[in-house]
Amino acid sequence: MTKFEMNEVVREAEIGSEDGCEGNAGHDTLGGSASDTRIIDYEPMIQSIIGKLNIRFDQDDYMQVGRMAVYNALSTYDDIAARGATESQFVYTRIYQRMIDEIRRVSRYTNAVSATEDDLLIESIGSTGGAGGAADSDAVLLAELRDMLGALDDREREWLLLTLRGYSVVEIAAASGFSVSSVKNWRKSARAKLGELRG
């Protein structure tokens, strides 16, 4: 987001908050309905940030995170803490930071609870038994995947498995001790071999 876009969103929020919420009324102590009104005034800003961050799922949860960020920002806003920023700019920054924090928190949780190990996949397919139907097609798919992995050399396989776990090329290079260009070469040759096998 450019500084110009941020200022536009801030101006829109300032216009929305000018209907009786100016001054210190409800500013130092956010009580009841005055607080609710001020938070509601910032909801277009929250929705704008959700859109800019391309949040497509759990939007209600992110709206609530944004509302809490607005409440916190309005409770702690003063000219010294804001370092010359207007109230709306201060609130915008707080909302944006909290949204990023929430995205990271959800991502860490998702990565922690998702099973991606080959052993777990084999174990789950093996536990369904060979009674036919979906289990047989899963076994065939697993055999095809094993053949594909067998066609790759060790470094290409390492690239594929780490990529499937969500690591970037830079992270794989750092973990393996090779250069980024080496890992890119592994990726290129692995993709070529897998493309040939898919035919």
Biotite code that builds the C-alpha atoms (Angstrom):
import biotite.structure as struc

atoms = struc.array([
    struc.Atom([0.000, 0.000, 0.000], chain_id="A", res_id=1, res_name="MET", atom_name="CA", element="C"),
    struc.Atom([1.349, 3.396, -0.943], chain_id="A", res_id=2, res_name="THR", atom_name="CA", element="C"),
    struc.Atom([1.458, 6.317, 1.441], chain_id="A", res_id=3, res_name="LYS", atom_name="CA", element="C"),
    struc.Atom([-1.145, 8.061, -0.739], chain_id="A", res_id=4, res_name="PHE", atom_name="CA", element="C"),
    struc.Atom([-3.586, 5.128, -0.402], chain_id="A", res_id=5, res_name="GLU", atom_name="CA", element="C"),
    struc.Atom([-3.060, 5.047, 3.353], chain_id="A", res_id=6, res_name="MET", atom_name="CA", element="C"),
    struc.Atom([-3.764, 8.792, 3.608], chain_id="A", res_id=7, res_name="ASN", atom_name="CA", element="C"),
    struc.Atom([-6.969, 8.329, 1.566], chain_id="A", res_id=8, res_name="GLU", atom_name="CA", element="C"),
    struc.Atom([-8.207, 5.626, 3.935], chain_id="A", res_id=9, res_name="VAL", atom_name="CA", element="C"),
    struc.Atom([-7.272, 7.784, 6.916], chain_id="A", res_id=10, res_name="VAL", atom_name="CA", element="C"),
    struc.Atom([-9.142, 10.775, 5.450], chain_id="A", res_id=11, res_name="ARG", atom_name="CA", element="C"),
    struc.Atom([-12.231, 8.624, 4.891], chain_id="A", res_id=12, res_name="GLU", atom_name="CA", element="C"),
    struc.Atom([-12.107, 7.478, 8.508], chain_id="A", res_id=13, res_name="ALA", atom_name="CA", element="C"),
    struc.Atom([-11.606, 11.047, 9.741], chain_id="A", res_id=14, res_name="GLU", atom_name="CA", element="C"),
    struc.Atom([-14.653, 12.184, 7.777], chain_id="A", res_id=15, res_name="ILE", atom_name="CA", element="C"),
    struc.Atom([-16.632, 9.293, 9.252], chain_id="A", res_id=16, res_name="GLY", atom_name="CA", element="C"),
    struc.Atom([-15.501, 10.150, 12.788], chain_id="A", res_id=17, res_name="SER", atom_name="CA", element="C"),
    struc.Atom([-16.274, 13.881, 12.546], chain_id="A", res_id=18, res_name="GLU", atom_name="CA", element="C"),
    struc.Atom([-19.982, 13.471, 13.324], chain_id="A", res_id=19, res_name="ASP", atom_name="CA", element="C"),
    struc.Atom([-19.782, 14.486, 16.978], chain_id="A", res_id=20, res_name="GLY", atom_name="CA", element="C"),
    struc.Atom([-16.745, 12.548, 18.106], chain_id="A", res_id=21, res_name="CYS", atom_name="CA", element="C"),
    struc.Atom([-14.257, 15.424, 17.947], chain_id="A", res_id=22, res_name="GLU", atom_name="CA", element="C"),
    struc.Atom([-12.467, 16.764, 20.980], chain_id="A", res_id=23, res_name="GLY", atom_name="CA", element="C"),
    struc.Atom([-11.847, 14.828, 24.139], chain_id="A", res_id=24, res_name="ASN", atom_name="CA", element="C"),
    struc.Atom([-15.385, 13.557, 24.645], chain_id="A", res_id=25, res_name="ALA", atom_name="CA", element="C"),
    struc.Atom([-14.914, 9.820, 25.038], chain_id="A", res_id=26, res_name="GLY", atom_name="CA", element="C"),
    struc.Atom([-11.240, 10.227, 24.085], chain_id="A", res_id=27, res_name="HIS", atom_name="CA", element="C"),
    struc.Atom([-9.431, 9.740, 27.378], chain_id="A", res_id=28, res_name="ASP", atom_name="CA", element="C"),
    struc.Atom([-11.929, 7.357, 28.883], chain_id="A", res_id=29, res_name="THR", atom_name="CA", element="C"),
    struc.Atom([-13.724, 5.219, 26.388], chain_id="A", res_id=30, res_name="LEU", atom_name="CA", element="C"),
    struc.Atom([-17.007, 4.434, 27.979], chain_id="A", res_id=31, res_name="GLY", atom_name="CA", element="C"),
    struc.Atom([-19.963, 2.411, 26.739], chain_id="A", res_id=32, res_name="GLY", atom_name="CA", element="C"),
    struc.Atom([-21.825, 3.812, 23.759], chain_id="A", res_id=33, res_name="SER", atom_name="CA", element="C"),
    struc.Atom([-19.270, 6.537, 22.967], chain_id="A", res_id=34, res_name="ALA", atom_name="CA", element="C"),
    struc.Atom([-16.649, 3.820, 22.540], chain_id="A", res_id=35, res_name="SER", atom_name="CA", element="C"),
    struc.Atom([-18.990, 1.670, 20.461], chain_id="A", res_id=36, res_name="ASP", atom_name="CA", element="C"),
    struc.Atom([-19.799, 4.607, 18.187], chain_id="A", res_id=37, res_name="THR", atom_name="CA", element="C"),
    struc.Atom([-16.149, 5.456, 17.658], chain_id="A", res_id=38, res_name="ARG", atom_name="CA", element="C"),
    struc.Atom([-15.276, 1.840, 16.902], chain_id="A", res_id=39, res_name="ILE", atom_name="CA", element="C"),
    struc.Atom([-18.152, 1.598, 14.417], chain_id="A", res_id=40, res_name="ILE", atom_name="CA", element="C"),
    struc.Atom([-16.866, 4.790, 12.760], chain_id="A", res_id=41, res_name="ASP", atom_name="CA", element="C"),
    struc.Atom([-13.584, 2.995, 12.049], chain_id="A", res_id=42, res_name="TYR", atom_name="CA", element="C"),
    struc.Atom([-15.194, -0.153, 10.562], chain_id="A", res_id=43, res_name="GLU", atom_name="CA", element="C"),
    struc.Atom([-14.769, 1.054, 6.946], chain_id="A", res_id=44, res_name="PRO", atom_name="CA", element="C"),
    struc.Atom([-11.052, 1.421, 7.674], chain_id="A", res_id=45, res_name="MET", atom_name="CA", element="C"),
    struc.Atom([-10.944, -2.118, 9.095], chain_id="A", res_id=46, res_name="ILE", atom_name="CA", element="C"),
    struc.Atom([-12.726, -3.479, 6.024], chain_id="A", res_id=47, res_name="GLN", atom_name="CA", element="C"),
    struc.Atom([-10.338, -1.586, 3.759], chain_id="A", res_id=48, res_name="SER", atom_name="CA", element="C"),
    struc.Atom([-7.318, -3.122, 5.499], chain_id="A", res_id=49, res_name="ILE", atom_name="CA", element="C"),
    struc.Atom([-8.879, -6.600, 5.273], chain_id="A", res_id=50, res_name="ILE", atom_name="CA", element="C"),
    struc.Atom([-9.277, -6.039, 1.537], chain_id="A", res_id=51, res_name="GLY", atom_name="CA", element="C"),
    struc.Atom([-5.729, -4.721, 1.089], chain_id="A", res_id=52, res_name="LYS", atom_name="CA", element="C"),
    struc.Atom([-4.330, -7.762, 2.918], chain_id="A", res_id=53, res_name="LEU", atom_name="CA", element="C"),
    struc.Atom([-6.439, -10.073, 0.695], chain_id="A", res_id=54, res_name="ASN", atom_name="CA", element="C"),
    struc.Atom([-8.083, -11.755, 3.655], chain_id="A", res_id=55, res_name="ILE", atom_name="CA", element="C"),
    struc.Atom([-10.781, -13.980, 2.150], chain_id="A", res_id=56, res_name="ARG", atom_name="CA", element="C"),
    struc.Atom([-11.565, -16.391, 4.982], chain_id="A", res_id=57, res_name="PHE", atom_name="CA", element="C"),
    struc.Atom([-12.721, -15.751, 8.544], chain_id="A", res_id=58, res_name="ASP", atom_name="CA", element="C"),
    struc.Atom([-13.442, -12.095, 7.803], chain_id="A", res_id=59, res_name="GLN", atom_name="CA", element="C"),
    struc.Atom([-15.669, -11.826, 10.881], chain_id="A", res_id=60, res_name="ASP", atom_name="CA", element="C"),
    struc.Atom([-12.771, -12.909, 13.073], chain_id="A", res_id=61, res_name="ASP", atom_name="CA", element="C"),
    struc.Atom([-10.499, -10.322, 11.458], chain_id="A", res_id=62, res_name="TYR", atom_name="CA", element="C"),
    struc.Atom([-13.190, -7.646, 11.870], chain_id="A", res_id=63, res_name="MET", atom_name="CA", element="C"),
    struc.Atom([-13.208, -8.428, 15.585], chain_id="A", res_id=64, res_name="GLN", atom_name="CA", element="C"),
    struc.Atom([-9.402, -8.235, 15.715], chain_id="A", res_id=65, res_name="VAL", atom_name="CA", element="C"),
    struc.Atom([-9.682, -4.852, 13.985], chain_id="A", res_id=66, res_name="GLY", atom_name="CA", element="C"),
    struc.Atom([-12.318, -3.618, 16.438], chain_id="A", res_id=67, res_name="ARG", atom_name="CA", element="C"),
    struc.Atom([-10.140, -4.611, 19.370], chain_id="A", res_id=68, res_name="MET", atom_name="CA", element="C"),
    struc.Atom([-7.184, -2.832, 17.755], chain_id="A", res_id=69, res_name="ALA", atom_name="CA", element="C"),
    struc.Atom([-9.305, 0.312, 17.352], chain_id="A", res_id=70, res_name="VAL", atom_name="CA", element="C"),
    struc.Atom([-10.367, 0.169, 20.994], chain_id="A", res_id=71, res_name="TYR", atom_name="CA", element="C"),
    struc.Atom([-6.771, -0.310, 22.103], chain_id="A", res_id=72, res_name="ASN", atom_name="CA", element="C"),
    struc.Atom([-5.515, 2.480, 19.858], chain_id="A", res_id=73, res_name="ALA", atom_name="CA", element="C"),
    struc.Atom([-8.172, 4.934, 21.020], chain_id="A", res_id=74, res_name="LEU", atom_name="CA", element="C"),
    struc.Atom([-7.478, 4.033, 24.646], chain_id="A", res_id=75, res_name="SER", atom_name="CA", element="C"),
    struc.Atom([-3.739, 4.628, 24.335], chain_id="A", res_id=76, res_name="THR", atom_name="CA", element="C"),
    struc.Atom([-3.641, 7.487, 21.821], chain_id="A", res_id=77, res_name="TYR", atom_name="CA", element="C"),
    struc.Atom([-1.867, 10.646, 22.839], chain_id="A", res_id=78, res_name="ASP", atom_name="CA", element="C"),
    struc.Atom([0.181, 13.097, 20.805], chain_id="A", res_id=79, res_name="ASP", atom_name="CA", element="C"),
    struc.Atom([3.478, 11.946, 22.315], chain_id="A", res_id=80, res_name="ILE", atom_name="CA", element="C"),
    struc.Atom([2.927, 8.229, 21.650], chain_id="A", res_id=81, res_name="ALA", atom_name="CA", element="C"),
    struc.Atom([1.695, 8.936, 18.128], chain_id="A", res_id=82, res_name="ALA", atom_name="CA", element="C"),
    struc.Atom([4.823, 10.994, 17.311], chain_id="A", res_id=83, res_name="ARG", atom_name="CA", element="C"),
    struc.Atom([2.899, 13.610, 15.387], chain_id="A", res_id=84, res_name="GLY", atom_name="CA", element="C"),
    struc.Atom([0.473, 11.271, 13.623], chain_id="A", res_id=85, res_name="ALA", atom_name="CA", element="C"),
    struc.Atom([-3.213, 12.091, 13.604], chain_id="A", res_id=86, res_name="THR", atom_name="CA", element="C"),
    struc.Atom([-5.556, 9.875, 15.567], chain_id="A", res_id=87, res_name="GLU", atom_name="CA", element="C"),
    struc.Atom([-6.766, 8.182, 12.379], chain_id="A", res_id=88, res_name="SER", atom_name="CA", element="C"),
    struc.Atom([-3.214, 7.468, 11.201], chain_id="A", res_id=89, res_name="GLN", atom_name="CA", element="C"),
    struc.Atom([-2.374, 6.060, 14.625], chain_id="A", res_id=90, res_name="PHE", atom_name="CA", element="C"),
    struc.Atom([-5.485, 3.846, 14.573], chain_id="A", res_id=91, res_name="VAL", atom_name="CA", element="C"),
    struc.Atom([-4.775, 2.717, 10.990], chain_id="A", res_id=92, res_name="TYR", atom_name="CA", element="C"),
    struc.Atom([-1.251, 1.653, 11.935], chain_id="A", res_id=93, res_name="THR", atom_name="CA", element="C"),
    struc.Atom([-2.480, -0.250, 14.980], chain_id="A", res_id=94, res_name="ARG", atom_name="CA", element="C"),
    struc.Atom([-5.170, -2.062, 12.994], chain_id="A", res_id=95, res_name="ILE", atom_name="CA", element="C"),
    struc.Atom([-2.708, -2.978, 10.235], chain_id="A", res_id=96, res_name="TYR", atom_name="CA", element="C"),
    struc.Atom([-0.139, -4.275, 12.743], chain_id="A", res_id=97, res_name="GLN", atom_name="CA", element="C"),
    struc.Atom([-2.719, -6.375, 14.578], chain_id="A", res_id=98, res_name="ARG", atom_name="CA", element="C"),
    struc.Atom([-4.017, -7.870, 11.330], chain_id="A", res_id=99, res_name="MET", atom_name="CA", element="C"),
    struc.Atom([-0.483, -8.859, 10.308], chain_id="A", res_id=100, res_name="ILE", atom_name="CA", element="C"),
    struc.Atom([0.103, -10.344, 13.772], chain_id="A", res_id=101, res_name="ASP", atom_name="CA", element="C"),
    struc.Atom([-3.130, -12.347, 13.494], chain_id="A", res_id=102, res_name="GLU", atom_name="CA", element="C"),
    struc.Atom([-2.250, -13.605, 10.015], chain_id="A", res_id=103, res_name="ILE", atom_name="CA", element="C"),
    struc.Atom([1.119, -14.779, 11.335], chain_id="A", res_id=104, res_name="ARG", atom_name="CA", element="C"),
    struc.Atom([-0.467, -16.400, 14.394], chain_id="A", res_id=105, res_name="ARG", atom_name="CA", element="C"),
    struc.Atom([-2.981, -18.304, 12.267], chain_id="A", res_id=106, res_name="VAL", atom_name="CA", element="C"),
    struc.Atom([-0.239, -19.329, 9.841], chain_id="A", res_id=107, res_name="SER", atom_name="CA", element="C"),
    struc.Atom([1.965, -20.672, 12.645], chain_id="A", res_id=108, res_name="ARG", atom_name="CA", element="C"),
    struc.Atom([-0.972, -22.602, 14.094], chain_id="A", res_id=109, res_name="TYR", atom_name="CA", element="C"),
    struc.Atom([-1.917, -24.031, 10.696], chain_id="A", res_id=110, res_name="THR", atom_name="CA", element="C"),
    struc.Atom([1.662, -25.121, 10.015], chain_id="A", res_id=111, res_name="ASN", atom_name="CA", element="C"),
    struc.Atom([1.948, -26.675, 13.467], chain_id="A", res_id=112, res_name="ALA", atom_name="CA", element="C"),
    struc.Atom([-1.191, -28.791, 13.199], chain_id="A", res_id=113, res_name="VAL", atom_name="CA", element="C"),
    struc.Atom([-0.967, -29.861, 9.562], chain_id="A", res_id=114, res_name="SER", atom_name="CA", element="C"),
    struc.Atom([0.662, -33.229, 8.990], chain_id="A", res_id=115, res_name="ALA", atom_name="CA", element="C"),
    struc.Atom([2.841, -33.353, 5.897], chain_id="A", res_id=116, res_name="THR", atom_name="CA", element="C"),
    struc.Atom([5.236, -36.183, 6.680], chain_id="A", res_id=117, res_name="GLU", atom_name="CA", element="C"),
    struc.Atom([5.351, -39.038, 4.178], chain_id="A", res_id=118, res_name="ASP", atom_name="CA", element="C"),
    struc.Atom([5.153, -41.534, 7.031], chain_id="A", res_id=119, res_name="ASP", atom_name="CA", element="C"),
    struc.Atom([1.855, -40.072, 8.212], chain_id="A", res_id=120, res_name="LEU", atom_name="CA", element="C"),
    struc.Atom([0.473, -40.274, 4.678], chain_id="A", res_id=121, res_name="LEU", atom_name="CA", element="C"),
    struc.Atom([1.570, -43.874, 4.295], chain_id="A", res_id=122, res_name="ILE", atom_name="CA", element="C"),
    struc.Atom([0.222, -44.680, 7.760], chain_id="A", res_id=123, res_name="GLU", atom_name="CA", element="C"),
    struc.Atom([-3.193, -43.177, 7.041], chain_id="A", res_id=124, res_name="SER", atom_name="CA", element="C"),
    struc.Atom([-3.492, -44.936, 3.674], chain_id="A", res_id=125, res_name="ILE", atom_name="CA", element="C"),
    struc.Atom([-2.288, -48.188, 5.204], chain_id="A", res_id=126, res_name="GLY", atom_name="CA", element="C"),
    struc.Atom([-4.829, -47.949, 8.027], chain_id="A", res_id=127, res_name="SER", atom_name="CA", element="C"),
    struc.Atom([-7.756, -47.747, 5.573], chain_id="A", res_id=128, res_name="THR", atom_name="CA", element="C"),
    struc.Atom([-6.971, -51.264, 4.462], chain_id="A", res_id=129, res_name="GLY", atom_name="CA", element="C"),
    struc.Atom([-7.318, -52.781, 1.039], chain_id="A", res_id=130, res_name="GLY", atom_name="CA", element="C"),
    struc.Atom([-11.093, -53.184, 1.087], chain_id="A", res_id=131, res_name="ALA", atom_name="CA", element="C"),
    struc.Atom([-11.324, -51.645, -2.355], chain_id="A", res_id=132, res_name="GLY", atom_name="CA", element="C"),
    struc.Atom([-12.755, -48.431, -3.747], chain_id="A", res_id=133, res_name="GLY", atom_name="CA", element="C"),
    struc.Atom([-11.073, -45.264, -2.509], chain_id="A", res_id=134, res_name="ALA", atom_name="CA", element="C"),
    struc.Atom([-8.402, -47.142, -0.563], chain_id="A", res_id=135, res_name="ALA", atom_name="CA", element="C"),
    struc.Atom([-7.222, -48.922, -3.726], chain_id="A", res_id=136, res_name="ASP", atom_name="CA", element="C"),
    struc.Atom([-7.104, -45.680, -5.723], chain_id="A", res_id=137, res_name="SER", atom_name="CA", element="C"),
    struc.Atom([-5.156, -44.068, -2.879], chain_id="A", res_id=138, res_name="ASP", atom_name="CA", element="C"),
    struc.Atom([-2.705, -46.966, -2.916], chain_id="A", res_id=139, res_name="ALA", atom_name="CA", element="C"),
    struc.Atom([-2.254, -46.567, -6.683], chain_id="A", res_id=140, res_name="VAL", atom_name="CA", element="C"),
    struc.Atom([-1.709, -42.830, -6.268], chain_id="A", res_id=141, res_name="LEU", atom_name="CA", element="C"),
    struc.Atom([0.818, -43.441, -3.509], chain_id="A", res_id=142, res_name="LEU", atom_name="CA", element="C"),
    struc.Atom([2.680, -45.924, -5.724], chain_id="A", res_id=143, res_name="ALA", atom_name="CA", element="C"),
    struc.Atom([2.784, -43.354, -8.544], chain_id="A", res_id=144, res_name="GLU", atom_name="CA", element="C"),
    struc.Atom([4.117, -40.727, -6.122], chain_id="A", res_id=145, res_name="LEU", atom_name="CA", element="C"),
    struc.Atom([6.820, -43.126, -4.945], chain_id="A", res_id=146, res_name="ARG", atom_name="CA", element="C"),
    struc.Atom([7.834, -43.760, -8.581], chain_id="A", res_id=147, res_name="ASP", atom_name="CA", element="C"),
    struc.Atom([8.004, -40.016, -9.211], chain_id="A", res_id=148, res_name="MET", atom_name="CA", element="C"),
    struc.Atom([10.115, -39.454, -6.105], chain_id="A", res_id=149, res_name="LEU", atom_name="CA", element="C"),
    struc.Atom([12.358, -42.328, -7.185], chain_id="A", res_id=150, res_name="GLY", atom_name="CA", element="C"),
    struc.Atom([13.047, -40.569, -10.476], chain_id="A", res_id=151, res_name="ALA", atom_name="CA", element="C"),
    struc.Atom([14.496, -37.560, -8.635], chain_id="A", res_id=152, res_name="LEU", atom_name="CA", element="C"),
    struc.Atom([18.006, -37.423, -7.234], chain_id="A", res_id=153, res_name="ASP", atom_name="CA", element="C"),
    struc.Atom([18.579, -36.625, -3.551], chain_id="A", res_id=154, res_name="ASP", atom_name="CA", element="C"),
    struc.Atom([18.823, -32.849, -3.931], chain_id="A", res_id=155, res_name="ARG", atom_name="CA", element="C"),
    struc.Atom([15.802, -32.608, -6.226], chain_id="A", res_id=156, res_name="GLU", atom_name="CA", element="C"),
    struc.Atom([13.816, -34.721, -3.760], chain_id="A", res_id=157, res_name="ARG", atom_name="CA", element="C"),
    struc.Atom([14.997, -32.497, -0.917], chain_id="A", res_id=158, res_name="GLU", atom_name="CA", element="C"),
    struc.Atom([13.792, -29.417, -2.827], chain_id="A", res_id=159, res_name="TRP", atom_name="CA", element="C"),
    struc.Atom([10.389, -31.014, -3.505], chain_id="A", res_id=160, res_name="LEU", atom_name="CA", element="C"),
    struc.Atom([9.769, -32.177, 0.057], chain_id="A", res_id=161, res_name="LEU", atom_name="CA", element="C"),
    struc.Atom([10.833, -28.875, 1.607], chain_id="A", res_id=162, res_name="LEU", atom_name="CA", element="C"),
    struc.Atom([8.749, -26.927, -0.907], chain_id="A", res_id=163, res_name="THR", atom_name="CA", element="C"),
    struc.Atom([5.714, -29.040, -0.041], chain_id="A", res_id=164, res_name="LEU", atom_name="CA", element="C"),
    struc.Atom([6.322, -28.154, 3.602], chain_id="A", res_id=165, res_name="ARG", atom_name="CA", element="C"),
    struc.Atom([6.131, -24.462, 2.704], chain_id="A", res_id=166, res_name="GLY", atom_name="CA", element="C"),
    struc.Atom([9.786, -23.451, 2.589], chain_id="A", res_id=167, res_name="TYR", atom_name="CA", element="C"),
    struc.Atom([10.945, -20.872, 0.058], chain_id="A", res_id=168, res_name="SER", atom_name="CA", element="C"),
    struc.Atom([13.975, -21.295, -2.225], chain_id="A", res_id=169, res_name="VAL", atom_name="CA", element="C"),
    struc.Atom([15.970, -18.923, -0.010], chain_id="A", res_id=170, res_name="VAL", atom_name="CA", element="C"),
    struc.Atom([15.077, -20.898, 3.125], chain_id="A", res_id=171, res_name="GLU", atom_name="CA", element="C"),
    struc.Atom([15.970, -24.200, 1.461], chain_id="A", res_id=172, res_name="ILE", atom_name="CA", element="C"),
    struc.Atom([19.325, -22.749, 0.376], chain_id="A", res_id=173, res_name="ALA", atom_name="CA", element="C"),
    struc.Atom([20.064, -21.557, 3.905], chain_id="A", res_id=174, res_name="ALA", atom_name="CA", element="C"),
    struc.Atom([19.081, -24.902, 5.443], chain_id="A", res_id=175, res_name="ALA", atom_name="CA", element="C"),
    struc.Atom([21.055, -27.003, 2.964], chain_id="A", res_id=176, res_name="SER", atom_name="CA", element="C"),
    struc.Atom([24.159, -24.800, 2.848], chain_id="A", res_id=177, res_name="GLY", atom_name="CA", element="C"),
    struc.Atom([23.991, -24.329, -0.919], chain_id="A", res_id=178, res_name="PHE", atom_name="CA", element="C"),
    struc.Atom([23.465, -21.154, -2.906], chain_id="A", res_id=179, res_name="SER", atom_name="CA", element="C"),
    struc.Atom([20.054, -19.940, -4.011], chain_id="A", res_id=180, res_name="VAL", atom_name="CA", element="C"),
    struc.Atom([21.006, -20.521, -7.653], chain_id="A", res_id=181, res_name="SER", atom_name="CA", element="C"),
    struc.Atom([21.880, -24.153, -6.857], chain_id="A", res_id=182, res_name="SER", atom_name="CA", element="C"),
    struc.Atom([18.473, -24.697, -5.292], chain_id="A", res_id=183, res_name="VAL", atom_name="CA", element="C"),
    struc.Atom([16.853, -23.042, -8.319], chain_id="A", res_id=184, res_name="LYS", atom_name="CA", element="C"),
    struc.Atom([18.721, -25.504, -10.539], chain_id="A", res_id=185, res_name="ASN", atom_name="CA", element="C"),
    struc.Atom([17.429, -28.408, -8.429], chain_id="A", res_id=186, res_name="TRP", atom_name="CA", element="C"),
    struc.Atom([13.933, -26.994, -8.832], chain_id="A", res_id=187, res_name="ARG", atom_name="CA", element="C"),
    struc.Atom([14.322, -26.653, -12.603], chain_id="A", res_id=188, res_name="LYS", atom_name="CA", element="C"),
    struc.Atom([15.558, -30.210, -13.116], chain_id="A", res_id=189, res_name="SER", atom_name="CA", element="C"),
    struc.Atom([12.967, -31.682, -10.709], chain_id="A", res_id=190, res_name="ALA", atom_name="CA", element="C"),
    struc.Atom([10.165, -29.892, -12.521], chain_id="A", res_id=191, res_name="ARG", atom_name="CA", element="C"),
    struc.Atom([11.457, -31.135, -15.866], chain_id="A", res_id=192, res_name="ALA", atom_name="CA", element="C"),
    struc.Atom([11.630, -34.750, -14.655], chain_id="A", res_id=193, res_name="LYS", atom_name="CA", element="C"),
    struc.Atom([8.198, -34.593, -13.018], chain_id="A", res_id=194, res_name="LEU", atom_name="CA", element="C"),
    struc.Atom([6.764, -33.021, -16.168], chain_id="A", res_id=195, res_name="GLY", atom_name="CA", element="C"),
    struc.Atom([8.101, -35.890, -18.273], chain_id="A", res_id=196, res_name="GLU", atom_name="CA", element="C"),
    struc.Atom([6.615, -38.466, -15.888], chain_id="A", res_id=197, res_name="LEU", atom_name="CA", element="C"),
    struc.Atom([3.209, -36.786, -15.950], chain_id="A", res_id=198, res_name="ARG", atom_name="CA", element="C"),
    struc.Atom([3.516, -36.877, -19.713], chain_id="A", res_id=199, res_name="GLY", atom_name="CA", element="C"),
])
